[in-house]
Amino acid sequence: MYSQIVKGAVSTEVFKNRLRLRFRVGGERYCIYLGLMDTPENRKLALAKAKLIESDIISEQFDTTLNKYKPQNYLKVVKPGDDSKTVINLVELWTRYVEYKKPMVSPSTVLRDFGRVKAYLEKIPSVSLSDADQIRDWVVKQYAANSAKRFLVQINACCNWAVKSKLIDANPFAGMAAEIQLPKSQKKSELTDINPFTREERDAIIQAFKTNTYCHPSTAKYSRHSNYAGYVEFLFFTGCRPSEAIALQWKHITDRYVIFEQSVVDTEDGRQVKQGLKTEESRRFPINAQLRAIINGIKPENVSADNLVFPSPKGGYIDQHNFRNKIWEPLLKKMGIPYRKPYQTRHTFITLALEHIAIQDVARLSGNSPEVILKHYAGNRRDLQVPGL
């Protein structure tokens, strides 16, 4: 359906809430999709473009290539009846890009990172490529600088792919993300946000989980802290990622090693197991007497090799978000320990291990490179002292 705004030598129309121009020249019919939303300001632009075309027709200076009348060089011009070549908008581009990227990225990336972009696209006032500047300004005003930057990085990658795929002629978002300067407080990542627990805090947390010290007497059995005691202790003493522990099955534990070779990730279809780890295909972690005691303390009798080592109290995979929000965070608050994410158990293991183990060995145990350990962890050791000089 469409509505006509102005009828003349060049008609200005609204089609699917977008502005377009229709006219005839020398018996040939033309239709130019402007890629502009139907707003009072954009109507003025469309009418000005229509008058320019009318003037060129009268003066016999009409540009049959239509290049002169394109609002931006990345918009496509189509003729009536050829709907397959309709101007593509940002939502359509993003949808195609995600389908292209799905086989190359983890399901959690599709759900978390790509899903966040999709959510933004559902809110922005325009999805026309010709409104790239307006889109940038809106996102920067609506969201924190780091969120806006991540959005523009993803959209820029999408449009670069679209150019290579010949879906658009140029990337209107090129360079926009680089223009956003992040405050130091927002320049945090998994590696830069390292705030390990002390050995005393670690031991106190483990004890609190084991004894249900901070559980209310009426707490349901499925919500008792002791359900997660083995899981928390295992995280602290292996330094594995929570997603690796959650995916662990008894077949991955031998007499000598814990074999990490898969992780649980959130996908569009729920939590699923992904083969391979974040930085490697697999990792062997030696079982010492301390870890053996932890494993023996949680291993059920007659357990199946395919059973999860750390199942949710109600069965299935532990939900990291529920665990963090309903168990972990309230417990730390009751204990008076400053809040840190469960991922800090990994940082704690690495930091404490550096007191006894060489950097290259800590790197191998944790699945990091020695360079990463040296750069991000060695400087977080709490036992540094200044000698007499």
C-alpha positions in Angstrom: 0.0 0.0 0.0 1.1 3.5 -0.7 -0.2 7.1 -0.4 0.5 10.0 -2.7 1.8 13.2 -1.3 2.2 15.4 -4.4 1.1 14.5 -7.9 2.8 16.2 -10.8 5.5 15.5 -13.4 7.3 13.8 -10.5 5.0 12.2 -7.9 6.2 12.0 -4.3 4.8 9.0 -2.6 4.9 7.0 0.7 5.5 3.3 0.3 5.9 1.1 3.4 6.5 4.2 5.4 9.4 5.2 3.1 9.5 8.0 0.5 9.9 7.4 -3.2 9.6 9.3 -6.4 7.7 8.2 -9.6 7.7 9.8 -13.0 7.9 9.3 -16.8 10.5 10.6 -19.2 10.3 9.9 -22.9 7.8 7.1 -22.3 10.1 5.4 -19.8 8.8 4.9 -16.3 11.1 5.5 -13.3 10.8 4.9 -9.6 13.5 6.2 -7.2 13.4 4.9 -3.6 14.9 7.5 -1.4 15.5 5.3 1.7 14.0 8.1 3.9 11.3 7.6 6.5 8.1 9.5 6.1 8.7 12.5 8.3 7.9 16.2 7.8 11.6 17.0 7.3 12.2 14.2 4.9 9.1 15.1 2.9 10.7 18.5 2.3 13.8 16.8 1.0 11.8 14.5 -1.2 9.8 17.4 -2.7 13.1 19.3 -3.3 14.4 16.3 -5.2 11.2 16.1 -7.2 11.5 19.7 -8.2 15.1 19.2 -9.3 14.0 16.3 -11.5 11.1 18.3 -13.0 13.4 21.2 -13.8 15.9 18.9 -15.5 13.1 17.3 -17.6 11.8 20.7 -18.7 15.3 21.9 -19.6 16.2 18.6 -21.3 19.1 18.0 -18.8 17.6 14.9 -17.3 20.3 12.5 -16.1 19.2 9.1 -17.5 21.7 7.3 -15.3 19.8 8.8 -12.3 23.2 9.3 -10.5 22.4 13.0 -10.1 19.3 12.2 -8.1 20.5 9.5 -5.7 20.4 10.8 -2.2 23.5 8.8 -1.2 25.8 6.6 -3.3 24.9 3.6 -1.2 21.2 3.6 -2.0 19.9 1.4 -4.8 17.6 2.8 -7.6 15.0 0.5 -8.9 12.3 0.5 -11.5 8.6 -0.4 -10.9 7.8 -4.1 -10.9 11.3 -5.1 -9.8 10.6 -5.6 -6.1 13.5 -7.9 -5.7 15.8 -4.9 -5.9 14.0 -2.7 -3.4 16.2 -0.5 -1.3 17.6 -2.6 1.5 17.4 -1.2 5.0 19.6 -1.8 8.0 17.4 -4.4 9.6 17.4 -6.5 6.4 21.1 -6.2 6.0 21.7 -7.2 9.6 19.4 -10.3 9.2 21.4 -11.4 6.2 24.7 -10.7 7.9 23.8 -12.8 11.0 22.8 -15.7 8.8 26.2 -15.5 7.0 28.1 -15.3 10.3 26.2 -18.1 12.2 28.4 -21.0 11.0 31.6 -19.0 12.0 30.8 -17.9 15.6 29.6 -19.6 18.8 25.9 -19.8 19.5 26.4 -17.6 22.6 27.8 -14.9 20.3 24.6 -15.1 18.2 22.4 -14.9 21.2 24.3 -12.4 23.3 26.2 -10.0 21.0 24.1 -10.3 17.8 20.9 -10.3 19.9 21.9 -7.0 21.5 22.3 -5.4 18.1 18.9 -6.7 17.0 17.4 -5.2 20.1 18.9 -1.8 19.4 17.6 -2.0 15.8 14.1 -2.6 17.0 14.3 0.7 18.9 16.1 3.2 16.7 13.9 5.8 15.0 15.2 5.0 11.5 16.6 1.9 9.8 17.5 3.7 6.6 21.2 3.7 5.6 20.8 7.3 4.5 20.1 8.1 8.2 23.4 6.7 9.4 24.4 9.9 11.2 21.1 10.1 12.9 21.3 6.5 14.0 24.8 7.1 15.4 23.7 10.2 17.3 20.6 8.4 18.7 22.6 5.4 19.9 25.2 7.6 21.6 22.5 9.6 23.4 20.5 6.5 24.5 23.3 4.2 25.7 26.6 4.2 27.5 29.7 4.9 25.3 31.0 1.3 25.4 27.6 0.0 24.4 27.2 2.5 21.6 30.7 1.7 20.4 30.1 -2.0 20.3 26.9 -1.5 18.4 28.6 0.6 15.7 31.5 -1.8 15.5 29.0 -4.6 14.6 27.0 -2.5 12.2 30.2 -1.3 10.5 31.3 -5.0 10.0 27.8 -5.8 8.7 28.0 -3.0 6.1 31.5 -3.9 5.1 30.3 -7.4 4.4 27.3 -5.9 2.5 29.6 -3.9 0.3 31.7 -7.0 -0.6 28.5 -8.9 -1.2 27.4 -6.1 -3.6 24.2 -5.4 -1.6 25.2 -1.8 -1.1 27.7 0.5 -2.8 29.4 2.0 0.3 29.5 1.8 4.0 27.8 4.9 5.6 29.0 3.8 9.1 32.7 3.6 8.3 34.9 5.2 10.9 32.0 6.0 13.3 33.0 3.6 16.1 36.6 4.8 16.1 35.3 8.3 16.9 33.8 7.2 20.2 36.3 7.6 23.1 35.6 5.4 26.1 36.0 6.7 29.6 38.6 4.7 31.5 35.9 3.3 33.8 34.3 1.6 30.8 37.4 0.1 29.3 36.9 -3.2 31.1 37.0 -6.7 29.7 37.3 -10.2 31.0 41.0 -9.8 31.4 41.3 -6.2 32.5 38.5 -6.6 35.1 40.7 -8.8 37.4 39.9 -8.5 41.1 40.7 -11.8 42.7 39.6 -13.0 46.2 42.2 -13.3 48.9 43.0 -16.8 50.1 41.1 -16.1 53.3 38.0 -14.9 51.4 38.2 -18.0 49.1 38.2 -20.3 52.1 35.4 -18.5 53.9 33.2 -18.6 50.8 33.8 -22.3 50.3 33.0 -23.0 54.0 29.8 -20.9 53.8 28.6 -22.9 50.8 29.3 -26.2 52.5 27.6 -25.4 55.8 24.6 -23.4 54.6 25.6 -20.8 57.3 23.7 -18.0 55.5 20.7 -20.0 54.5 17.4 -19.1 56.1 15.8 -22.1 57.9 12.9 -22.0 55.5 15.1 -22.0 52.4 13.9 -24.6 49.9 16.2 -27.6 49.5 16.8 -26.8 45.9 18.1 -23.3 46.9 20.4 -24.3 49.7 24.0 -23.2 49.2 25.4 -26.6 49.8 24.0 -27.8 46.5 26.7 -25.7 44.8 29.5 -26.2 47.3 31.4 -28.7 45.1 30.9 -26.5 42.1 32.3 -23.4 43.8 35.3 -25.3 45.4 36.1 -26.9 42.0 36.1 -23.4 40.3 38.5 -22.0 43.0 40.9 -24.9 42.8 41.1 -25.5 39.0 40.7 -22.0 37.7 38.5 -23.3 34.9 35.8 -21.1 33.3 32.3 -21.6 34.8 31.0 -22.7 31.4 33.7 -25.4 31.3 32.8 -26.8 34.8 29.0 -26.8 34.0 29.6 -28.9 30.9 31.9 -31.4 32.6 30.8 -35.1 32.6 32.2 -37.9 34.7 33.8 -39.4 31.6 36.1 -36.4 31.5 37.6 -37.2 34.9 40.4 -39.9 34.9 42.7 -41.1 37.7 45.2 -38.4 36.8 43.4 -35.7 34.9 40.4 -33.6 34.4 39.8 -33.2 30.7 38.2 -29.9 29.7 37.0 -30.2 26.1 33.6 -28.6 26.0 31.5 -25.8 27.5 27.9 -24.9 27.9 26.8 -21.8 26.1 23.5 -19.9 25.8 21.9 -20.0 22.4 18.7 -18.9 20.7 17.4 -22.5 21.5 18.5 -22.5 25.1 21.7 -23.8 26.8 23.7 -26.2 24.7 27.1 -27.9 24.8 29.7 -26.5 22.5 32.7 -28.7 21.6 36.1 -27.0 22.2 37.1 -24.3 24.6 37.5 -20.6 24.3 41.2 -20.5 23.3 41.9 -24.2 22.6 40.4 -27.5 21.6 41.0 -29.1 25.0 43.0 -28.9 28.2 44.2 -31.4 30.7 44.3 -30.4 34.4 46.4 -32.7 36.7 44.5 -34.0 39.7 46.5 -33.5 43.0 45.5 -34.7 46.4 43.5 -31.6 47.1 41.5 -31.8 43.9 41.0 -35.6 44.4 39.4 -35.0 47.8 37.0 -32.5 46.2 36.1 -34.9 43.4 35.7 -37.9 45.8 33.5 -35.8 48.0 30.9 -35.1 45.3 31.0 -38.3 43.2 27.8 -40.3 43.6 27.8 -44.1 43.7 27.1 -46.0 40.5 27.4 -42.8 38.5 27.1 -42.9 34.7 30.0 -41.7 32.5 27.6 -39.3 30.7 26.2 -37.8 33.9 27.1 -34.2 34.7 29.6 -33.6 37.4 27.8 -30.4 38.5 24.1 -30.7 37.6 21.6 -28.1 38.7 19.7 -29.1 41.9 16.7 -29.7 39.7 18.6 -31.5 37.0 20.2 -30.3 33.8 22.8 -27.6 33.4 23.4 -25.0 36.1 22.0 -21.6 35.0 24.9 -19.2 35.5 22.7 -16.2 35.6 20.3 -17.6 38.2 23.3 -18.9 40.3 25.0 -15.5 40.2 21.8 -13.4 41.0 20.0 -15.7 43.5 22.9 -17.6 45.2 26.3 -16.1 44.7 25.6 -12.3 45.1 23.3 -12.6 48.1 25.8 -14.9 49.9 28.7 -12.5 49.4 26.5 -9.6 50.6 25.6 -11.5 53.8 29.3 -12.3 54.4 30.3 -8.7 54.0 32.7 -9.6 51.1 32.8 -7.0 48.2 30.9 -8.4 45.2 32.8 -10.0 42.4 31.5 -12.1 39.6 31.9 -15.9 39.9 34.4 -15.6 37.1 36.7 -14.1 39.6 37.3 -17.6 41.0 39.4 -18.2 37.9 41.3 -15.0 38.4 41.8 -16.0 42.1 43.3 -19.4 41.1 45.7 -17.9 38.6 46.8 -15.1 40.9 47.5 -17.5 43.8 49.1 -20.1 41.6 51.7 -17.6 40.5 53.1 -17.7 44.1 54.2 -21.3 43.6 54.2 -22.1 39.9 56.1 -20.7 36.9 54.2 -18.4 34.6 54.4 -20.8 31.6 52.9 -23.6 33.7 50.1 -21.5 35.1 49.3 -20.5 31.5 49.1 -24.2 30.5 46.9 -25.1 33.4 44.5 -22.2 32.8 44.4 -22.2 29.0 46.0 -18.8 28.6 49.3 -17.8 27.0 52.3 -16.8 29.1 52.1 -13.3 27.7 48.5 -12.9 28.9 49.5 -14.3 32.4 52.4 -11.9 32.6 50.5 -8.9 31.4 47.2 -9.3 33.2 47.9 -11.4 36.3 51.4 -11.0 37.5 50.7 -7.4 38.4 47.7 -8.4 40.5 49.6 -10.4 43.1 48.8 -9.2 46.5 51.9 -10.3 48.3 54.2 -7.8 46.6 56.5 -6.1 49.2 59.1 -3.4 48.8 62.5 -4.6 50.1 64.9 -2.3 52.0 66.8 -0.2 49.5 
